[in-house]
Amino acid sequence: MPEPITQQKDASKNDCEVRALERILEGLAREHYHLKLVLGLDGLYSKGPTLKLVRSYGHHFIAVAKDTDHKALLESVEDLDREGKVQRFTYTDKRGHRHSFHYVNGVPLNKSHPDFIVNYVNYVETDPDGKVKYFNSWVTSLPIHNHMCCMKIMRGGRARWLIENETLNTLKNLGYSLEHNFGHGEDNLSSNLTCLMFLAFLIDQIISGSGLALCIRFSKLR
């Protein structure tokens, strides 16, 4: 089921991430039909047709919703805020970092899909000096029952960066030298070499994980 994003047979247009997601969803339904997931998606996917497709397969989503791409969504949130329906809370952690949230359930995604209702989370992290360290907004199909649910959705949305940093950054900058143009070519050699690189990375991860587990077990025995 994993495959490179490349020109598909008999396709008139170039392949893209959205069409690749459609094929992934089909493959999951075929090969893992009992598996239901929460998909962490970037802003490219936070469009009505794509999110409706995700839900049609029974999966949930946490998708980035940038202010510039979702003006109608923000207007709806502001309307609900004036009605007193938007929840807010803030807490400060042990490092002195301030975490501010506001969230609301039951917002139309946009004017093109007013029937598609999502839940909205906005999050800002500032350091002890008041400097903004991180901010983002998400739409999700998961219900936000309380502040704890809101925090979990934020962590789920930010978890995409673990994949970016611990996988893609490793492949690009820490010895594998993977580049964006790998996997492209007039024939299959480039794609095959990329697949071999991914397999090598997977084996490294397995060996590293097994070695760590053995060290932990050995230390406990001692």
Disulfide bonds with the S-S distance in Angstrom:
none
